Amino acid sequence: MKNQGGTPSKTDESNAASLVSFVVDSIVEGVLKGQYVPGQRLIAADLAEEYGVSRAPVREALHVLAGEGVVELIANRGARIRKLGVEQLFNFLEFTEALLAVGVRRVTNKKLKRDEIALIEKAFQDIEQQCERKNARELLSALHRYHTVLNKISGNDFVEFFYNRPYIRFYTSLIHEFAPGDNWTQFIHNYRLIHSTILSGDEHTSVATFVAHIRWVLQMMRG
């Protein structure tokens, strides 16, 4: 809807932004579910038809994802899902170790309410289920949801904001190629320790246990 001067109204701008966000989230979710794979080309016309939108929000979404490092724009050829090497994923995991350790520390140090404990427990049950199913891709998604809950409860808005960026979800999903690997028993054992120490209120042990787990995963990635 436009005003009398012919310029877009705030409602138009809000709707356009919502469509862009919808396409951004849909593409990232497609990667998480294996619908799109690294190196795959994304054609704006095809995406517009798939998501039932015009090409304009699709093109804008692809530019947003390019800025996030999720896709690469190819001149006159649309875009493609970015491929990352082991070293890039290694560096990413080192970064998220530092980011998530803040959330782990703050949650452990907080007097948790009953409903907050329930949210954390529910998120951890999802991790347990994916380990039982030995679904690495879904496990990484469950881990992201678990830490999203921790970060929200932690009260640190910056940790919550950065961990919810599209590139975090994208890069996290790619780690399923390396972890847990064949080490499912050790992986869930590590996370049970992390989870229990968080709820115990032992700040030092929860952070140390979490960091030790990430270092173990990094060692697996190094081979």
N, C-alpha and C positions, 0 to 999 in steps of 0.2 A: 504493500500500500504506500502511495506517494503523497506528499503534501502538495499544497497548491503551487508551490514553486517548482514541482517536478523532481525534487530530490528525494532519495529513499528515506522512509520514515525509520524511527528507531525499531519498530516492529519488523520491518524488512531486514534491517541489519542483524537483528537478533535471530531471525529465522535462517538467514544465510549462514551466520556463525554456527548455528545448531546443526545445519546440514553438513558443514565442513567437519565439525567435531564427530558427527555420526560416521562420516566416511573414514576419517582418521582412525577412529576406534574399530570400525569394521575391518579395515585392512590389517591393523595390528592383531585383532582377534583371529583373523584368517591365518596369519603366520603362526600364532600360538597353537591353533588347531591343526596345522599342517596343510591347510588349504592352499597357502602360498608358501613357496620355498625360496631360500636364498638363490639369487641369480635369475629368478623368474621375472619375465617382463609383465608390466601392468599397463594395459591399454585403457585410456580414459573413457573411450566410448563403451568398451565392454563393462567397465566398472559402473558407469552411469546406468547402463541397462540392468546390471545385476542388483544395484541398490535402489533403483527406481528414482533416480535424481537426474538433474541436468548435468552437463559436462563441467559447468563452471565450478560447483563445489568440489567436484572430483579433482580438477586441476589444482585448485587451491589446497586441497588436502594433500596432494602429492608434493606440493611445494613445502607444506608444513612438515611432512614426513622426511623430506630431503634435508630440511634444516635440523631435524632430530637425528639424522644419520641412519634412518630406517630404509630409505630408498635412495637410489641414485638416478638423477634425471639424465636422459640421453637425448641429445639434440635431434629433433624431428622423429624420435622413436619412442616417446613416452617415458616410462620409468621402469626400473627393475628393483627387486628386493635386494638389498645390500648383502654381500658375502663378507664374513669376517673370518680372519685367520685365528689360529690358536693363540698367538701372541696378543692380538687385540682383545680376545675374550678373557685372557689371563689378566690383562691390565684392567678390563672392566670389572672383573671379580674383585681385584684388589681395591678398586674404588668403592664398590658396594659393601665390601667388608667394613670400611671406615664409616660409611653412611649408616648401615644397619646397626653397627655396634652402638651408635648413639641411641637409637630406638630401643635396643635391648637393655642398655644401661638405665635409661630413664624409666622404662616400664618396670624393671626389676626393683628400682628404688622407690616406686610409687605404692602408696597404700591403695590396692586395687579394690574396686567395688565389686559386688557379686555379679552384676550384669557384665562387667568388663572381663572378669574371669571366665564367665560363660562364653563370651565371644572368642576369647583366646583358645579355650578348650575346643570349641566347635571348629575353629580354623585348623587346629592341630589334628583333629580326627580326620580331616580331609587328607592331610599328609600321610597319616597311618594307612588310610584306604588306598591311596595311590601306590604306596610301597607294597602293600599286599598284592595289588594288581600288577605290579612291576611295569607301570606305565610311566616312563621317564618324562615324556612331554607333559603329561598331566601333573606329575609330581612337581615339576618346576613351576607350573601355574599355581599349584596349591601352596608352594613355598612363598610365592609372590603375594598371594592373598593373606597368608599368615603374617608376613612382615608388614603388609599394609595395615592389618588390624593393630599390630604392635605399635606401629608408627603413629597411627591415629590416637591411640590411647596414651602414647608417650607425652603428647601435648606440645611437641616440637613441630611447629607448622612448616618449617623449612625442610625437615626430613620427610615429612608427609608429602609435601609438594613435589620435591625432586624424585622421590621414589615412585610417584604416580605418573611421571613423564612417559610418553610413548616409547622412547628409546630404551628405558629401563626394562619395560615389559618385553620388548623385542629382543634385546641382548640376553636377558635372563632365559628366554625360551631356547636360545641357541646352545646354551650350556648342556641341554639334555643329551647332546651328542657325546659328551665326555663323562657326565656324572648322572647317576651313580655308577654307570658302567656295570661291572659284575659285582659291585660291592654294596648290594642292597641292605644286607644285614648290618654292616658297619654304618652305613648312611643313616638308617632309621635309629640305630643305637645312639649315634651322635646327637640327632635331633631330639630324641627323648630326654637326653641329658640337658640339652639347651632349654627345652620346654620346662622341665622340672625345676631347674635352677632359677629360671625367670619367676616362676610362681612361688618359689621358696623365699624370694626376697634377698638372695645372696648376690649382690651386684657384682662383686669381683669375680666370683666363679662363673656367673652367667656369661659375662663378657669374655672371659678367658676361654670358656668352653666353646662359645660361638666362633671366636677367632681361630681357635685350634681346628675347628671343623672346616672353616674356609681354607686354612693353610693345607689341610689334608686334601681337599678338593683340588687346590692349585697344584699340589704334588702329583695327583692323578693326571691332570691335564698335561703336565710336563712329561709324564710317562717315565 
